[in-house]
Amino acid sequence: MSHSEIIEKVNQFLVEEFEVEPEAITPDAILKDTLGLDSLDYIDLVVVIENNFGFKVKPEDFVGISTFQDFYEYINSKVGTKEPA
């Protein structure tokens, strides 16, 4: 999965699951503020990530995640990417 495919997939499930406007999702936007996340929403987010990408998320993984770019990079580091040939 390429980095751009990860971004596309993440943005798609954020729009569907968290009812956020697609144009509000920019790399430098603050994840928590843009999605309006509270503690229960983080649980939902973890479940969606695990279901979409197939890896376990630990609560401490979110410590360094502030922006959407941080979020994309986190998922990228867990999934790994391969650039198209």
ROSE-4610 file (N, C-alpha, C; in Angstrom, 1 decimal, always signed):
// ROSE-4610
residu = [M/M/M/S/S/S/H/H/H/S/S/S/E/E/E/I/I/I/I/I/I/E/E/E/K/K/K/V/V/V/N/N/N/Q/Q/Q/F/F/F/L/L/L/V/V/V/E/E/E/E/E/E/F/F/F/E/E/E/V/V/V/E/E/E/P/P/P/E/E/E/A/A/A/I/I/I/T/T/T/P/P/P/D/D/D/A/A/A/I/I/I/L/L/L/K/K/K/D/D/D/T/T/T/L/L/L/G/G/G/L/L/L/D/D/D/S/S/S/L/L/L/D/D/D/Y/Y/Y/I/I/I/D/D/D/L/L/L/V/V/V/V/V/V/V/V/V/I/I/I/E/E/E/N/N/N/N/N/N/F/F/F/G/G/G/F/F/F/K/K/K/V/V/V/K/K/K/P/P/P/E/E/E/D/D/D/F/F/F/V/V/V/G/G/G/I/I/I/S/S/S/T/T/T/F/F/F/Q/Q/Q/D/D/D/F/F/F/Y/Y/Y/E/E/E/Y/Y/Y/I/I/I/N/N/N/S/S/S/K/K/K/V/V/V/G/G/G/T/T/T/K/K/K/E/E/E/P/P/P/A/A/A]
num = [1/1/1/2/2/2/3/3/3/4/4/4/5/5/5/6/6/6/7/7/7/8/8/8/9/9/9/10/10/10/11/11/11/12/12/12/13/13/13/14/14/14/15/15/15/16/16/16/17/17/17/18/18/18/19/19/19/20/20/20/21/21/21/22/22/22/23/23/23/24/24/24/25/25/25/26/26/26/27/27/27/28/28/28/29/29/29/30/30/30/31/31/31/32/32/32/33/33/33/34/34/34/35/35/35/36/36/36/37/37/37/38/38/38/39/39/39/40/40/40/41/41/41/42/42/42/43/43/43/44/44/44/45/45/45/46/46/46/47/47/47/48/48/48/49/49/49/50/50/50/51/51/51/52/52/52/53/53/53/54/54/54/55/55/55/56/56/56/57/57/57/58/58/58/59/59/59/60/60/60/61/61/61/62/62/62/63/63/63/64/64/64/65/65/65/66/66/66/67/67/67/68/68/68/69/69/69/70/70/70/71/71/71/72/72/72/73/73/73/74/74/74/75/75/75/76/76/76/77/77/77/78/78/78/79/79/79/80/80/80/81/81/81/82/82/82/83/83/83/84/84/84/85/85/85]
x = [+0.8/+0.0/+0.9/+0.7/+1.5/+1.0/+1.9/+1.5/+0.3/+0.1/-1.1/-2.3/-2.2/-3.3/-3.7/-2.8/-3.1/-3.8/-3.4/-4.0/-5.5/-5.6/-7.0/-7.9/-7.4/-8.2/-8.5/-7.6/-7.8/-8.8/-8.7/-9.6/-11.0/-11.1/-12.4/-13.1/-12.4/-13.1/-13.3/-12.5/-12.8/-14.0/-14.2/-15.4/-16.6/-16.6/-17.7/-18.0/-17.0/-17.2/-17.4/-16.7/-16.7/-17.4/-18.0/-18.9/-18.2/-16.9/-16.1/-16.1/-16.1/-16.1/-14.7/-14.7/-13.4/-12.4/-12.9/-12.0/-11.4/-11.9/-11.4/-10.1/-10.0/-8.8/-7.7/-6.7/-5.5/-4.3/-3.2/-2.0/-1.7/-1.8/-1.4/-2.6/-3.8/-4.9/-4.7/-5.2/-5.1/-6.2/-5.8/-6.7/-7.8/-7.5/-8.5/-9.5/-9.1/-10.0/-10.8/-10.3/-11.0/-12.1/-11.7/-12.7/-13.6/-13.3/-14.1/-14.0/-12.8/-12.7/-12.7/-13.5/-13.4/-12.9/-12.8/-12.1/-12.9/-14.2/-14.9/-14.7/-14.5/-14.2/-12.9/-11.9/-10.6/-10.7/-11.6/-11.8/-12.4/-13.4/-13.9/-12.9/-12.0/-10.9/-10.0/-9.6/-8.8/-9.4/-10.7/-11.4/-11.4/-11.6/-11.7/-10.3/-9.2/-7.9/-7.6/-7.9/-7.6/-8.3/-9.6/-10.4/-9.9/-9.5/-9.1/-7.7/-6.8/-5.4/-4.8/-5.5/-5.1/-4.0/-3.8/-2.8/-3.4/-2.8/-3.3/-2.7/-3.6/-3.2/-3.1/-2.0/-1.9/-2.2/-2.8/-3.1/-1.9/-0.7/+0.5/+0.9/+0.4/+0.8/+0.3/-0.8/-1.4/-0.7/+0.3/+0.9/+1.6/+2.2/+2.9/+2.1/+0.9/+0.0/-0.8/-0.5/-1.2/-2.0/-1.3/-1.9/-2.3/-3.0/-3.3/-2.0/-1.0/+0.2/+0.9/+0.8/+1.4/+0.6/-0.7/-1.6/-1.3/-1.1/-0.7/+0.6/+1.6/+2.9/+2.9/+2.1/+1.9/+1.4/+0.3/-0.2/+0.8/+1.4/+2.4/+3.5/+3.9/+5.0/+4.6/+3.3/+2.7/+2.4/+1.9/+1.5/+2.7/+3.6/+4.7/+4.1/+4.9/+4.5/+5.4/+4.8/+5.7/+5.2/+6.2/+5.9/+5.6/+4.6/+4.3/+5.4/+5.5/+6.6/+6.4]
y = [-1.2/+0.0/+1.2/+2.1/+3.3/+4.4/+5.4/+6.4/+7.2/+7.4/+8.1/+7.3/+5.9/+5.0/+5.0/+5.1/+5.2/+6.5/+7.6/+8.9/+8.8/+8.3/+8.2/+7.3/+6.2/+5.3/+5.9/+6.6/+7.2/+8.3/+9.2/+10.3/+9.8/+8.7/+8.1/+7.6/+6.9/+6.4/+7.5/+8.5/+9.7/+10.4/+10.6/+11.3/+10.4/+9.1/+8.2/+8.0/+7.8/+7.4/+8.6/+9.7/+10.8/+12.0/+11.9/+12.9/+14.2/+14.2/+15.4/+15.8/+17.1/+17.5/+17.2/+16.7/+16.3/+17.4/+18.6/+19.8/+20.2/+19.7/+20.1/+19.2/+18.1/+17.2/+17.7/+18.4/+18.8/+18.3/+18.1/+17.5/+18.3/+19.6/+20.3/+20.6/+20.2/+20.4/+19.5/+20.0/+19.2/+18.1/+16.9/+15.7/+15.8/+16.0/+16.0/+17.1/+18.3/+19.5/+19.3/+18.9/+18.7/+17.7/+16.6/+15.5/+15.6/+16.6/+16.7/+15.5/+15.0/+13.7/+13.9/+13.0/+12.9/+11.5/+11.1/+9.8/+8.6/+8.6/+7.5/+7.5/+8.7/+8.7/+8.1/+8.3/+7.7/+6.2/+5.6/+4.1/+3.7/+4.5/+4.3/+4.4/+5.4/+5.6/+4.4/+3.9/+2.7/+1.5/+1.3/+0.1/+0.3/+1.5/+1.7/+1.5/+2.0/+1.7/+0.2/-0.5/-1.9/-2.7/-2.3/-3.0/-2.7/-1.5/-1.1/-1.4/-1.5/-1.7/-3.0/-3.7/-5.0/-5.0/-3.9/-4.0/-3.4/-3.9/-3.4/-2.1/-1.2/+0.1/+0.2/+0.7/+0.9/+2.3/+2.6/+4.0/+4.9/+4.4/+5.2/+5.6/+4.9/+5.3/+6.7/+7.1/+8.4/+9.6/+9.3/+10.4/+11.4/+11.0/+11.9/+12.3/+12.0/+12.3/+13.6/+14.6/+15.8/+16.2/+16.2/+16.6/+15.3/+15.6/+14.5/+13.9/+14.8/+14.3/+13.3/+13.6/+12.7/+11.4/+11.5/+10.3/+9.4/+10.1/+9.3/+8.6/+9.3/+8.8/+7.6/+7.7/+6.6/+5.4/+5.5/+4.3/+3.8/+4.7/+4.3/+3.5/+3.9/+3.1/+1.8/+1.6/+0.3/-0.6/+0.0/-0.8/-1.1/-0.1/-0.1/+0.2/+0.8/+1.2/+0.6/+0.4/+0.1/+1.0/+1.6/+2.6/+1.8/+2.3/+1.6/+1.5/+0.4/+0.2/+1.0]
z = [+0.0/+0.0/+0.0/-0.9/-1.0/+0.0/+0.2/+1.2/+0.8/-0.5/-1.0/-0.8/-1.0/-0.8/+0.7/+1.6/+3.0/+3.3/+2.8/+3.0/+2.5/+1.3/+0.7/+1.6/+2.0/+2.9/+4.2/+4.8/+6.1/+6.0/+5.0/+4.8/+4.6/+3.8/+3.5/+4.8/+5.6/+6.8/+7.9/+7.9/+8.8/+8.4/+7.1/+6.6/+6.9/+6.7/+6.9/+8.4/+9.2/+10.6/+11.5/+11.2/+12.1/+11.5/+10.3/+9.7/+9.6/+9.2/+9.1/+7.6/+7.3/+5.9/+5.3/+4.1/+3.5/+3.4/+3.1/+3.0/+4.3/+5.4/+6.8/+7.1/+6.3/+6.5/+5.7/+6.4/+5.7/+6.5/+5.9/+6.7/+8.0/+8.0/+9.2/+10.1/+9.8/+10.7/+12.0/+13.1/+14.4/+14.4/+14.5/+14.4/+15.4/+16.7/+17.8/+17.6/+17.2/+17.0/+15.8/+14.7/+13.5/+13.6/+14.2/+14.4/+15.6/+16.5/+17.7/+18.6/+18.7/+19.5/+21.0/+21.6/+23.1/+23.4/+24.6/+25.0/+24.3/+24.2/+23.6/+22.1/+21.5/+20.1/+19.7/+20.6/+20.4/+20.3/+21.2/+21.1/+19.8/+19.3/+18.0/+16.9/+17.0/+16.0/+16.0/+17.2/+17.3/+16.6/+16.8/+16.2/+14.7/+14.2/+12.8/+12.2/+12.8/+12.3/+12.3/+13.4/+13.4/+12.3/+12.1/+11.1/+9.7/+9.4/+8.1/+7.7/+8.7/+8.4/+9.0/+9.9/+10.4/+11.4/+12.2/+13.2/+14.5/+15.7/+17.0/+17.3/+17.9/+18.3/+19.8/+20.3/+21.7/+22.1/+23.3/+23.6/+23.6/+24.0/+24.0/+22.6/+21.6/+20.2/+19.8/+20.5/+20.2/+20.8/+21.7/+22.4/+21.5/+20.4/+19.5/+18.3/+18.3/+17.1/+17.4/+16.6/+16.8/+15.5/+14.4/+13.1/+12.3/+11.2/+10.3/+9.7/+9.4/+8.9/+9.8/+11.2/+12.2/+12.1/+12.0/+11.9/+10.7/+9.5/+8.3/+8.5/+9.1/+9.2/+10.2/+11.3/+12.2/+11.5/+10.8/+10.1/+9.0/+8.3/+7.4/+8.0/+9.2/+9.9/+10.3/+10.6/+11.0/+9.9/+8.8/+7.6/+6.7/+6.6/+5.7/+4.3/+3.5/+2.2/+1.1/+0.0/-1.2/-2.3/-2.9/-3.9/-5.2/-6.0/-7.2/-8.2/-8.9/-9.8/-11.1]
